[in-house]
Amino acid sequence: MSAPIRLALVVAAAVALAGLTGLAVDAHAADSGDAAPSDAALVHVGDDALWPYTSRTRSVAGRTLAVNVLVHGDTDGVRRTFLDRDWERGGDSQLIPWRSAHGATRFTYAAVNGSGRWLSESFQANDGSYFGSRLHVRGYTPASANWTAVQAHEEYWDWFRLRHTVVGVDSAQSAVADDLRMTPGVARVTHRSLGNAGRVNGDGVATVVVFAVPLLGSLGWFRRVALRRGLLVAALPVALVATVRVGAVAVDGAFVGVPPKAVAALLYPVLALVLPWLTARLARPLSPLAAFLAATVGGAAAFALDLLAVGVTAPPVGLLTHRVSLALALGLLAAAVADSSGRSERTPTAAVFASVVVWGLVLLRALFGL
């Protein structure tokens, strides 16, 4: 073997060994033990505090990328911006086709109400291809907090490293800022230095987005998908109550020999059981306030139209009170089960059980003349 070839092989081996050593060092850093950041490393987010980085582990030793977007208010709206794109902003078409994304778990640290803990992502989204290049977003919303920290970056899949390589943050941060700027309810978009500049992390200046009216933002009526679902929840009681009334009259006229109480026994469960069950199913993706308003207004309209259909134009106080109570009970049930965060399965809460009890008591009041 000639000297130049031997030299080339030695150089190649040295380069390969350096690469393996780098991987080993990287893996060791990722497996470092837990350590919370010092108070000096935290930045204030309202009354709370945030470590303005993400980490491979629950440790500052695994630090990776810098947080570069902060959103105050409407945490559900932020999540919908990236995971539910079935709405238009300001009459314009969607700016970025964000989709729910896969990606390695990264952590950040937040202190809320004086209690600090490491957080994993609340959501991940991307624009692009996992095995190509993409803009990648990780969002972090601490429990009981009214803000979301976002880390956005550009990356590509490296087949020889078998993982993503981050190339920068500027394009992804700008895309997120543009999307949120077009979101209804946003009051202003400003910038703030978080002191986390770096070679890949940019200049350390984060985009700060503030929602003007959190209640309106969480209500979701500005968003077409929530509006459609809200109208459906409101229309359901009208449709079911009318169906029961018309159906009972039709059966009574068509089948003379059928006892009226048998018809009532057949159709009453539609009002007592099917109506609240379907309302709860349809109201789940809405915010609690939107669900309450839709179900209450729909129930009140249904019961009022039903009374008008049988000629009751001036109901007595007791009857009016009962129908209003029934509409409010339906609204409370819808609000109790509503969950606009996107989780499809939840353990029933005390509020759900309580609202079911209220619905049952209001029904029993009428049945037993209380």
C-alpha positions as a Markdown table, in Angstrom:
| # | Residue | x | y | z |
|---|---|---|---|---|
| 1 | Met | 0.0 | 0.0 | 0.0 |
| 2 | Ser | 1.5 | 3.3 | -1.0 |
| 3 | Ala | 2.2 | 6.1 | 1.5 |
| 4 | Pro | -0.4 | 8.5 | 0.1 |
| 5 | Ile | -3.1 | 5.8 | 0.5 |
| 6 | Arg | -2.0 | 5.0 | 4.0 |
| 7 | Leu | -2.0 | 8.7 | 4.9 |
| 8 | Ala | -5.5 | 9.1 | 3.5 |
| 9 | Leu | -6.8 | 6.1 | 5.5 |
| 10 | Val | -5.3 | 7.5 | 8.7 |
| 11 | Val | -6.9 | 10.8 | 8.1 |
| 12 | Ala | -10.2 | 9.2 | 7.3 |
| 13 | Ala | -10.0 | 7.1 | 10.5 |
| 14 | Ala | -9.2 | 10.2 | 12.5 |
| 15 | Val | -12.1 | 12.1 | 11.1 |
| 16 | Ala | -14.5 | 9.2 | 11.8 |
| 17 | Leu | -13.1 | 8.8 | 15.3 |
| 18 | Ala | -13.7 | 12.5 | 15.9 |
| 19 | Gly | -17.3 | 12.2 | 14.7 |
| 20 | Leu | -17.9 | 9.3 | 17.0 |
| 21 | Thr | -16.3 | 11.2 | 19.9 |
| 22 | Gly | -18.6 | 14.1 | 19.2 |
| 23 | Leu | -21.6 | 11.9 | 19.2 |
| 24 | Ala | -20.5 | 10.4 | 22.5 |
| 25 | Val | -20.0 | 13.8 | 24.0 |
| 26 | Asp | -23.4 | 14.9 | 22.8 |
| 27 | Ala | -25.1 | 11.8 | 24.2 |
| 28 | His | -23.3 | 12.4 | 27.5 |
| 29 | Ala | -24.6 | 16.0 | 27.7 |
| 30 | Ala | -28.1 | 14.8 | 26.9 |
| 31 | Asp | -28.0 | 12.4 | 29.8 |
| 32 | Ser | -26.7 | 14.8 | 32.5 |
| 33 | Gly | -28.5 | 14.8 | 35.8 |
| 34 | Asp | -31.4 | 17.0 | 36.8 |
| 35 | Ala | -30.6 | 20.6 | 37.8 |
| 36 | Ala | -33.0 | 23.6 | 38.0 |
| 37 | Pro | -31.7 | 26.9 | 36.5 |
| 38 | Ser | -30.7 | 29.6 | 39.0 |
| 39 | Asp | -32.9 | 32.5 | 39.6 |
| 40 | Ala | -30.5 | 34.8 | 37.8 |
| 41 | Ala | -31.0 | 32.7 | 34.6 |
| 42 | Leu | -34.8 | 33.2 | 34.6 |
| 43 | Val | -36.7 | 36.0 | 33.0 |
| 44 | His | -40.0 | 37.5 | 34.1 |
| 45 | Val | -43.2 | 36.7 | 32.2 |
| 46 | Gly | -45.8 | 38.8 | 34.0 |
| 47 | Asp | -45.8 | 37.6 | 37.6 |
| 48 | Asp | -44.2 | 34.3 | 36.6 |
| 49 | Ala | -40.7 | 33.3 | 35.5 |
| 50 | Leu | -39.2 | 31.4 | 32.6 |
| 51 | Trp | -35.9 | 29.8 | 31.7 |
| 52 | Pro | -35.7 | 31.2 | 28.1 |
| 53 | Tyr | -34.3 | 28.0 | 26.6 |
| 54 | Thr | -35.3 | 24.4 | 25.8 |
| 55 | Ser | -33.3 | 21.4 | 27.0 |
| 56 | Arg | -32.9 | 17.7 | 26.0 |
| 57 | Thr | -33.4 | 16.7 | 29.6 |
| 58 | Arg | -34.8 | 18.2 | 32.8 |
| 59 | Ser | -31.5 | 20.0 | 33.3 |
| 60 | Val | -29.7 | 23.1 | 32.3 |
| 61 | Ala | -26.9 | 20.9 | 31.1 |
| 62 | Gly | -29.0 | 19.7 | 28.2 |
| 63 | Arg | -29.7 | 23.2 | 26.9 |
| 64 | Thr | -30.5 | 23.5 | 23.2 |
| 65 | Leu | -32.4 | 26.3 | 21.6 |
| 66 | Ala | -33.7 | 29.6 | 22.8 |
| 67 | Val | -37.4 | 30.5 | 23.4 |
| 68 | Asn | -38.1 | 33.2 | 20.8 |
| 69 | Val | -41.9 | 33.9 | 21.0 |
| 70 | Leu | -44.0 | 34.8 | 24.1 |
| 71 | Val | -47.8 | 34.9 | 23.9 |
| 72 | His | -49.8 | 36.5 | 26.7 |
| 73 | Gly | -53.5 | 35.4 | 27.0 |
| 74 | Asp | -55.7 | 33.0 | 25.1 |
| 75 | Thr | -53.6 | 29.9 | 25.5 |
| 76 | Asp | -56.4 | 27.9 | 23.7 |
| 77 | Gly | -56.2 | 30.3 | 20.8 |
| 78 | Val | -52.5 | 29.8 | 20.5 |
| 79 | Arg | -52.9 | 26.0 | 20.3 |
| 80 | Arg | -55.7 | 26.3 | 17.7 |
| 81 | Thr | -53.5 | 28.5 | 15.6 |
| 82 | Phe | -51.1 | 25.7 | 15.1 |
| 83 | Leu | -53.3 | 22.6 | 15.4 |
| 84 | Asp | -56.7 | 23.7 | 14.0 |
| 85 | Arg | -56.4 | 25.6 | 10.8 |
| 86 | Asp | -60.1 | 25.5 | 9.8 |
| 87 | Trp | -60.6 | 29.2 | 10.0 |
| 88 | Glu | -59.5 | 32.4 | 8.2 |
| 89 | Arg | -57.8 | 35.4 | 9.6 |
| 90 | Gly | -58.8 | 38.9 | 8.6 |
| 91 | Gly | -60.3 | 37.6 | 5.3 |
| 92 | Asp | -56.9 | 36.3 | 4.1 |
| 93 | Ser | -56.1 | 32.7 | 3.4 |
| 94 | Gln | -53.9 | 30.7 | 5.7 |
| 95 | Leu | -50.4 | 32.1 | 5.8 |
| 96 | Ile | -48.6 | 28.9 | 6.9 |
| 97 | Pro | -50.0 | 25.3 | 6.7 |
| 98 | Trp | -49.1 | 24.4 | 10.3 |
| 99 | Arg | -49.8 | 20.7 | 11.1 |
| 100 | Ser | -49.4 | 18.7 | 14.3 |
| 101 | Ala | -45.8 | 17.4 | 14.3 |
| 102 | His | -43.6 | 14.7 | 15.6 |
| 103 | Gly | -40.3 | 15.6 | 17.3 |
| 104 | Ala | -38.0 | 14.8 | 20.1 |
| 105 | Thr | -39.2 | 15.9 | 23.6 |
| 106 | Arg | -37.6 | 19.1 | 24.8 |
| 107 | Phe | -38.1 | 20.7 | 28.2 |
| 108 | Thr | -38.2 | 24.2 | 29.6 |
| 109 | Tyr | -38.4 | 25.5 | 33.1 |
| 110 | Ala | -41.1 | 27.8 | 34.5 |
| 111 | Ala | -42.0 | 29.1 | 37.9 |
| 112 | Val | -45.7 | 29.9 | 38.4 |
| 113 | Asn | -47.1 | 31.2 | 41.7 |
| 114 | Gly | -43.7 | 30.6 | 43.2 |
| 115 | Ser | -43.5 | 27.0 | 42.2 |
| 116 | Gly | -40.9 | 25.9 | 39.6 |
| 117 | Arg | -40.9 | 22.8 | 37.5 |
| 118 | Trp | -39.7 | 21.4 | 34.2 |
| 119 | Leu | -42.3 | 21.3 | 31.4 |
| 120 | Ser | -42.6 | 19.2 | 28.3 |
| 121 | Glu | -44.3 | 20.5 | 25.2 |
| 122 | Ser | -48.0 | 21.4 | 25.2 |
| 123 | Phe | -47.9 | 21.0 | 21.5 |
| 124 | Gln | -45.6 | 20.6 | 18.5 |
| 125 | Ala | -46.4 | 21.8 | 14.9 |
| 126 | Asn | -44.5 | 22.1 | 11.7 |
| 127 | Asp | -44.6 | 23.5 | 8.2 |
| 128 | Gly | -42.8 | 21.2 | 5.8 |
| 129 | Ser | -41.7 | 17.5 | 5.8 |
| 130 | Tyr | -40.2 | 15.6 | 8.7 |
| 131 | Phe | -37.6 | 13.9 | 6.4 |
| 132 | Gly | -37.0 | 17.0 | 4.3 |
| 133 | Ser | -36.8 | 20.5 | 5.7 |
| 134 | Arg | -39.4 | 22.2 | 7.9 |
| 135 | Leu | -40.2 | 25.1 | 10.2 |
| 136 | His | -40.7 | 23.4 | 13.6 |
| 137 | Val | -42.6 | 24.9 | 16.6 |
| 138 | Arg | -42.8 | 23.7 | 20.2 |
| 139 | Gly | -45.2 | 25.4 | 22.6 |
| 140 | Tyr | -45.1 | 25.4 | 26.4 |
| 141 | Thr | -48.1 | 26.5 | 28.5 |
| 142 | Pro | -47.6 | 26.0 | 32.3 |
| 143 | Ala | -50.7 | 24.9 | 34.2 |
| 144 | Ser | -52.8 | 27.8 | 35.5 |
| 145 | Ala | -50.7 | 30.3 | 33.5 |
| 146 | Asn | -52.1 | 32.7 | 31.0 |
| 147 | Trp | -49.2 | 32.7 | 28.7 |
| 148 | Thr | -47.4 | 30.4 | 26.2 |
| 149 | Ala | -43.7 | 30.2 | 25.5 |
| 150 | Val | -42.8 | 29.1 | 21.9 |
| 151 | Gln | -39.6 | 27.9 | 20.5 |
| 152 | Ala | -39.5 | 28.0 | 16.6 |
| 153 | His | -36.7 | 27.0 | 14.4 |
| 154 | Glu | -35.8 | 25.8 | 10.9 |
| 155 | Glu | -34.2 | 22.4 | 10.5 |
| 156 | Tyr | -33.6 | 19.5 | 8.0 |
| 157 | Trp | -33.3 | 15.8 | 8.3 |
| 158 | Asp | -29.7 | 14.5 | 8.1 |
| 159 | Trp | -29.6 | 10.9 | 7.0 |
| 160 | Phe | -26.1 | 10.4 | 8.2 |
| 161 | Arg | -26.8 | 11.8 | 11.7 |
| 162 | Leu | -30.2 | 10.2 | 11.7 |
| 163 | Arg | -31.7 | 13.3 | 13.3 |
| 164 | His | -32.6 | 16.9 | 12.5 |
| 165 | Thr | -30.0 | 19.6 | 12.1 |
| 166 | Val | -31.1 | 23.1 | 13.1 |
| 167 | Val | -30.0 | 25.8 | 10.7 |
| 168 | Gly | -31.5 | 28.9 | 12.3 |
| 169 | Val | -34.5 | 30.5 | 14.0 |
| 170 | Asp | -35.2 | 33.7 | 12.1 |
| 171 | Ser | -37.6 | 32.3 | 9.4 |
| 172 | Ala | -39.6 | 30.2 | 11.8 |
| 173 | Gln | -39.9 | 33.1 | 14.3 |
| 174 | Ser | -41.1 | 35.5 | 11.6 |
| 175 | Ala | -43.7 | 32.9 | 10.4 |
| 176 | Val | -45.1 | 32.4 | 13.9 |
| 177 | Ala | -45.2 | 36.2 | 14.4 |
| 178 | Asp | -47.0 | 36.8 | 11.1 |
| 179 | Asp | -49.6 | 34.0 | 11.9 |
| 180 | Leu | -50.3 | 35.3 | 15.4 |
| 181 | Arg | -50.5 | 38.9 | 14.1 |
| 182 | Met | -53.3 | 37.9 | 11.9 |
| 183 | Thr | -55.2 | 36.1 | 14.6 |
| 184 | Pro | -58.5 | 37.8 | 15.7 |
| 185 | Gly | -58.2 | 39.3 | 19.2 |
| 186 | Val | -54.5 | 40.2 | 19.1 |
| 187 | Ala | -53.9 | 43.7 | 20.4 |
| 188 | Arg | -50.3 | 44.2 | 19.6 |
| 189 | Val | -47.1 | 42.5 | 18.6 |
| 190 | Thr | -43.9 | 43.8 | 20.1 |
| 191 | His | -40.3 | 42.6 | 20.8 |
| 192 | Arg | -38.3 | 42.0 | 23.9 |
| 193 | Ser | -34.8 | 40.9 | 24.6 |
| 194 | Leu | -34.6 | 37.7 | 26.6 |
| 195 | Gly | -30.8 | 37.7 | 26.8 |
| 196 | Asn | -30.5 | 34.3 | 25.1 |
| 197 | Ala | -28.6 | 35.2 | 21.9 |
| 198 | Gly | -26.4 | 32.6 | 20.3 |
| 199 | Arg | -24.8 | 31.3 | 17.1 |
| 200 | Val | -28.0 | 29.4 | 16.2 |
| 201 | Asn | -30.4 | 31.2 | 18.5 |
| 202 | Gly | -30.3 | 34.6 | 16.7 |
| 203 | Asp | -30.1 | 37.9 | 18.5 |
| 204 | Gly | -32.0 | 36.9 | 21.6 |
| 205 | Val | -34.9 | 39.2 | 20.8 |
| 206 | Ala | -38.3 | 37.4 | 21.3 |
| 207 | Thr | -41.5 | 38.3 | 19.6 |
| 208 | Val | -44.2 | 39.2 | 22.2 |
| 209 | Val | -47.8 | 38.8 | 21.3 |
| 210 | Val | -50.6 | 40.1 | 23.5 |
| 211 | Phe | -54.3 | 39.2 | 23.1 |
| 212 | Ala | -56.5 | 42.2 | 23.9 |
| 213 | Val | -59.6 | 40.4 | 25.3 |
| 214 | Pro | -58.8 | 36.9 | 26.6 |
| 215 | Leu | -62.5 | 36.1 | 27.1 |
| 216 | Leu | -63.3 | 36.8 | 23.4 |
| 217 | Gly | -60.2 | 35.0 | 22.3 |
| 218 | Ser | -61.1 | 31.9 | 24.3 |
| 219 | Leu | -64.8 | 32.2 | 23.3 |
| 220 | Gly | -63.8 | 31.3 | 19.7 |
| 221 | Trp | -66.7 | 33.0 | 17.9 |
| 222 | Phe | -64.2 | 34.8 | 15.7 |
| 223 | Arg | -63.1 | 31.5 | 14.4 |
| 224 | Arg | -65.3 | 29.8 | 11.7 |
| 225 | Val | -65.0 | 26.3 | 13.1 |
| 226 | Ala | -66.1 | 27.4 | 16.6 |
| 227 | Leu | -68.9 | 29.4 | 15.2 |
| 228 | Arg | -70.2 | 26.4 | 13.2 |
| 229 | Arg | -70.0 | 24.2 | 16.2 |
| 230 | Gly | -71.7 | 26.8 | 18.4 |
| 231 | Leu | -74.5 | 27.2 | 16.0 |
| 232 | Leu | -74.9 | 23.4 | 15.9 |
| 233 | Val | -75.1 | 23.2 | 19.7 |
| 234 | Ala | -77.7 | 26.0 | 19.7 |
| 235 | Ala | -79.8 | 24.4 | 16.9 |
| 236 | Leu | -79.8 | 20.9 | 18.5 |
| 237 | Pro | -82.4 | 21.6 | 21.3 |
| 238 | Val | -84.7 | 23.4 | 18.8 |
| 239 | Ala | -84.5 | 20.4 | 16.4 |
| 240 | Leu | -85.0 | 17.7 | 19.1 |
| 241 | Val | -87.9 | 19.5 | 20.9 |
| 242 | Ala | -89.7 | 20.2 | 17.7 |
| 243 | Thr | -89.2 | 16.6 | 16.5 |
| 244 | Val | -90.6 | 15.2 | 19.8 |
| 245 | Arg | -93.7 | 17.5 | 19.6 |
| 246 | Val | -94.4 | 16.9 | 15.9 |
| 247 | Gly | -93.6 | 13.2 | 16.2 |
| 248 | Ala | -96.0 | 12.7 | 19.1 |
| 249 | Val | -98.8 | 14.5 | 17.3 |
| 250 | Ala | -98.2 | 12.4 | 14.2 |
| 251 | Val | -98.2 | 9.1 | 16.0 |
| 252 | Asp | -101.3 | 10.0 | 18.0 |
| 253 | Gly | -103.1 | 10.8 | 14.8 |
| 254 | Ala | -101.9 | 7.9 | 12.8 |
| 255 | Phe | -102.3 | 5.1 | 15.4 |
| 256 | Val | -105.6 | 5.7 | 17.3 |
| 257 | Gly | -105.2 | 2.6 | 19.4 |
| 258 | Val | -101.8 | 3.4 | 20.8 |
| 259 | Pro | -102.1 | 4.6 | 24.4 |
| 260 | Pro | -100.9 | 8.2 | 24.8 |
| 261 | Lys | -98.7 | 7.3 | 27.8 |
| 262 | Ala | -96.9 | 4.7 | 25.6 |
| 263 | Val | -96.1 | 7.4 | 23.1 |
| 264 | Ala | -94.9 | 9.7 | 25.9 |
| 265 | Ala | -92.8 | 6.9 | 27.4 |
| 266 | Leu | -91.1 | 6.4 | 24.0 |
| 267 | Leu | -90.4 | 10.0 | 23.3 |
| 268 | Tyr | -89.7 | 11.5 | 26.8 |
| 269 | Pro | -86.2 | 9.9 | 27.0 |
| 270 | Val | -85.3 | 11.9 | 23.8 |
| 271 | Leu | -85.7 | 15.1 | 25.9 |
| 272 | Ala | -84.5 | 13.8 | 29.2 |
| 273 | Leu | -81.5 | 11.8 | 28.0 |
| 274 | Val | -80.7 | 12.2 | 24.3 |
| 275 | Leu | -80.8 | 16.0 | 24.4 |
| 276 | Pro | -78.2 | 16.5 | 27.2 |
| 277 | Trp | -76.0 | 13.7 | 25.9 |
| 278 | Leu | -75.9 | 15.1 | 22.3 |
| 279 | Thr | -75.4 | 18.6 | 23.7 |
| 280 | Ala | -72.4 | 17.4 | 25.7 |
| 281 | Arg | -70.9 | 15.6 | 22.7 |
| 282 | Leu | -71.2 | 18.6 | 20.4 |
| 283 | Ala | -70.1 | 21.2 | 23.0 |
| 284 | Arg | -66.8 | 19.4 | 23.9 |
| 285 | Pro | -64.5 | 21.3 | 21.4 |
| 286 | Leu | -65.8 | 24.7 | 22.4 |
| 287 | Ser | -64.6 | 26.9 | 25.3 |
| 288 | Pro | -66.7 | 26.6 | 28.4 |
| 289 | Leu | -68.2 | 30.1 | 27.9 |
| 290 | Ala | -69.0 | 29.5 | 24.2 |
| 291 | Ala | -70.6 | 26.1 | 25.1 |
| 292 | Phe | -72.7 | 27.7 | 27.9 |
| 293 | Leu | -74.0 | 30.5 | 25.7 |
| 294 | Ala | -74.8 | 28.2 | 22.8 |
| 295 | Ala | -76.6 | 25.6 | 24.8 |
| 296 | Thr | -78.5 | 28.0 | 27.0 |
| 297 | Val | -79.7 | 30.2 | 24.1 |
| 298 | Gly | -80.6 | 27.1 | 22.0 |
| 299 | Gly | -82.5 | 25.6 | 24.9 |
| 300 | Ala | -84.4 | 28.8 | 25.7 |
| 301 | Ala | -85.3 | 29.2 | 22.0 |
| 302 | Ala | -86.5 | 25.5 | 21.8 |
| 303 | Phe | -88.7 | 25.7 | 24.9 |
| 304 | Ala | -90.2 | 29.1 | 23.9 |
| 305 | Leu | -91.0 | 27.9 | 20.4 |
| 306 | Asp | -92.6 | 24.7 | 21.8 |
| 307 | Leu | -94.9 | 26.7 | 24.1 |
| 308 | Leu | -95.8 | 29.0 | 21.2 |
| 309 | Ala | -96.6 | 26.0 | 19.0 |
| 310 | Val | -99.3 | 24.8 | 21.5 |
| 311 | Gly | -100.7 | 28.3 | 21.9 |
| 312 | Val | -99.1 | 29.4 | 25.2 |
| 313 | Thr | -98.2 | 33.0 | 24.6 |
| 314 | Ala | -98.3 | 34.2 | 28.2 |
| 315 | Pro | -96.9 | 31.4 | 30.4 |
| 316 | Pro | -97.4 | 31.6 | 34.1 |
| 317 | Val | -94.4 | 32.5 | 36.3 |
| 318 | Gly | -93.9 | 28.9 | 37.5 |
| 319 | Leu | -93.8 | 27.5 | 33.9 |
| 320 | Leu | -91.6 | 30.3 | 32.7 |
| 321 | Thr | -89.2 | 29.8 | 35.7 |
| 322 | His | -89.0 | 26.1 | 34.9 |
| 323 | Arg | -88.2 | 26.5 | 31.3 |
| 324 | Val | -85.5 | 29.1 | 32.0 |
| 325 | Ser | -84.0 | 26.8 | 34.7 |
| 326 | Leu | -84.0 | 23.9 | 32.2 |
| 327 | Ala | -82.2 | 26.0 | 29.6 |
| 328 | Leu | -79.6 | 27.1 | 32.2 |
| 329 | Ala | -79.1 | 23.5 | 33.3 |
| 330 | Leu | -78.4 | 22.5 | 29.7 |
| 331 | Gly | -75.9 | 25.3 | 29.4 |
| 332 | Leu | -74.1 | 24.3 | 32.6 |
| 333 | Leu | -73.8 | 20.8 | 31.4 |
| 334 | Ala | -72.3 | 22.0 | 28.1 |
| 335 | Ala | -69.8 | 24.3 | 29.9 |
| 336 | Ala | -68.8 | 21.5 | 32.3 |
| 337 | Val | -67.8 | 19.1 | 29.5 |
| 338 | Ala | -66.3 | 21.7 | 27.1 |
| 339 | Asp | -62.6 | 21.5 | 26.5 |
| 340 | Ser | -61.1 | 23.6 | 23.7 |
| 341 | Ser | -57.6 | 22.4 | 24.4 |
| 342 | Gly | -57.9 | 19.6 | 21.9 |
| 343 | Arg | -57.8 | 16.6 | 24.3 |
| 344 | Ser | -60.3 | 14.1 | 23.1 |
| 345 | Glu | -60.6 | 12.1 | 26.3 |
| 346 | Arg | -61.1 | 13.6 | 29.8 |
| 347 | Thr | -62.0 | 12.2 | 33.2 |
| 348 | Pro | -65.4 | 13.5 | 34.2 |
| 349 | Thr | -65.0 | 16.3 | 36.7 |
| 350 | Ala | -67.1 | 17.2 | 39.7 |
| 351 | Ala | -68.6 | 20.0 | 37.6 |
| 352 | Val | -69.9 | 17.4 | 35.1 |
| 353 | Phe | -71.5 | 15.3 | 37.8 |
| 354 | Ala | -73.0 | 18.4 | 39.4 |
| 355 | Ser | -74.5 | 19.7 | 36.2 |
| 356 | Val | -76.1 | 16.3 | 35.5 |
| 357 | Val | -77.6 | 16.3 | 39.0 |
| 358 | Val | -79.0 | 19.9 | 38.4 |
| 359 | Trp | -80.5 | 18.8 | 35.0 |
| 360 | Gly | -82.1 | 15.8 | 36.7 |
| 361 | Leu | -83.5 | 17.9 | 39.6 |
| 362 | Val | -85.1 | 20.4 | 37.2 |
| 363 | Leu | -86.7 | 17.6 | 35.3 |
| 364 | Leu | -88.1 | 16.0 | 38.5 |
| 365 | Arg | -89.4 | 19.4 | 39.6 |
| 366 | Ala | -91.8 | 19.4 | 36.6 |
| 367 | Leu | -92.6 | 15.7 | 36.8 |
| 368 | Phe | -93.7 | 15.8 | 40.4 |
| 369 | Gly | -95.1 | 19.3 | 40.4 |
| 370 | Leu | -92.6 | 20.7 | 42.8 |
